[in-house]
Amino acid sequence: MESHNQFLAQELINDLLDMDKSLVGPLLKLRYFGRLIKNTTLMEFAKLELEGYAGVDSEDIPAYRKCPGEIRLVFYFNGASRTEVVPATLLEEPRLHESFRYLNFREGISTVETIVQAMKDDSKNNDHAVGMTLQFEILRLFETALRNRNPGDNIKVISGGIEGSKYKFAEVLTIVRSRLVDFVGEIADEFGYKIDISTFNQKNSDNNQKIVTIMNNTEIHNSGDGVVVNTGDHSNLNAKITVNKGDWDKLSSTLRNTGVDERDIEDLKPILQREMPENGNLGPETESWIKKASRKALKGAGTIGEHAVGHLIAAMILGFHGH
């Protein structure tokens, strides 16, 4: 950053493209930029990534910081110790099931970087999981559920946690870096690679709305278990859209409302049945379908553009697959 009167987008992009550099510096610069232009949305995003998501409701954690979780309990069963993977549906309260569906990565970006580096350094470790220890009160709930399911057995849960893939954890850094490159690149395209703050603030409200729209379209702060996308005020797709895992009716109706042809929606169904995402990436057949459907859907998308429509549809499909 050259001075408090300028924001050098190219400098930030260079930092992001240098894989040896921490993401802490770029995020601090983005937070400072948000403060200069009085953009609370940008400031809050950067703050959460820097300081972590402790205290944030699970449904407000970004989708890229979630990993399908596996509940593993250690308990005494008739005097012998056992370790088992149990489903969340073991609990009698349905409202609790969703709480254990995902392992949430709440750590600040510096801690994420430290853990990922430790994983790389410990190359001999064959453990592919990261986890979160369950609190005593939660363990008692599982203990009660196990006893109810196995009346008469002497069951005592002594420890447990939710485990997820450490590779998914490492992806947090790649996703944040990639989306920030897209985001800052879009800002540079809109306002130039050397932004004069005083000039920017002359149209503060309009310019900040453009930045929020760019944030939404590049998905740098999307949230929720079902992948939520906010498309901004410059299109007619300005509602929050959530597609939950396996909900074909919601996916098809949302695609229909987005402007996707009925025939294309029917063509998508068998594709989803035979092609699953790998590491959060959609397969080639799905990607090809999205490109075709995006071009046709433009007639119902106002000024959002083909690229944004494609992002929106991809997010819906990932939500359907539970990513």
ABEGO torsion letter per residue (X at the ends): XABAABBBAAAAAAAAABAABBAAAAAAAAAAAAAAAGBAAAAAAAAAAAAEABGBBAAABBAAABBBBBBBBBBBBGGBBBBBBBBAAABABAAAAAAAABBBBABBAAAAAAAAAAAAABAABABABBBBBBBAAAAAAAAAAAAAABBGBBBBBABEBBBBBAAAAAAAAAAAAAAAAAAAAAAAAAAEABBBAAAAAABAAAAAAAAAAAAAAAGAABBEAAEBBBAEAABABABBBBBBBGBAAAAAAAAAAAGBBAAAAAAAAAAAAABBBBGGBBBAAAAAAAAAAAAAAAAAAEAAEAAAAAAAAAAAAAAAAGX
